[in-house]
C-alpha cells in the first residue's frame, strides 16, 4: 500500500466475456465483473493477473486495467 506522501494513482480492474476475440466489445454489459479500484498500478496488476488466471479456460473472457487517475487529471504525465 502506498505511503501517505505518495500521490494516489487510482486504477480500475474490470472484465467480462467479449463478443469477438479480436475486439473489446462485451457480450453482456450487465455481467461485467468489477474487480475493484486500487491505489496503484502494482496492486491493480496483481488483481488483474489473479482474475485473468482464474478465467483462463474461457477464451472470450478478458480483464482490463483502466487508469482512472488519467481520467481524473488528463494533464498529468503518464
N, C-alpha and C positions, 0 to 999 in steps of 0.2 A: 504494500500500500504506500502511496506517495507521502512524503513528509509534508508538514504543514506549509513550508516555504515554497514547495514546488507548485507550478501552475497546473490547475486541473485541466486535463485534456480528455473530455468525455468521448466514449466510443460505444456504439450500439451494436450488439451482435444479434442477428436475426436470420431466419431461413425458412425454407419450405420446399415443396415439390414444384419443379419447373414444368411448364408445358412442353418445352423443347430443350434438349441438351445444349443447343448452340445459342440460346438466348438467356434472358434474365426475367422473363415474364412468368409469374407464379400461376399455378394451376387453380388454386383456391385461396383467395385473399383472406377468407375467414379462418383458414387453417395455418396461417403464418405463425411460426414459433418465435416469439420474442424471448431470447435467452436472457438478455439484461443489458443494463447500462454500466459501463466500467470506467474507472477514473484514469486509466492509462492504457496505452496500446498493448503492453505486455500482458496485463490481466485479461484484456479483451481477446487477444490471440489465444491465450490458454483456454478460455471458454469456447472460442470458435473451434479450436482443434479438438477438444473433448466432444463437442456436439457433432462435429463432422465425422469423427471416427466412429461414433455411436450409430450413425446412419449410413455407413459406407456400403451396406448391402443394397441400398436403393439408389441407383444411378441418377435418378431425377432429383434427388434431394441435394440442395445446396445451401450453404450458410455464408453470410457476408459480415464484414465489419464496416460500419458506417462511421466516419469521423465527424461526430456531432460538433466538436469544437470548431471545425471549419465552417459549419453552417451557422453557428452562433456568432462567430467572428471571422467573416470572409477575408478580412485584410491581414489576418495572422499568417505568417510564413509557414510553409509546410514543414 
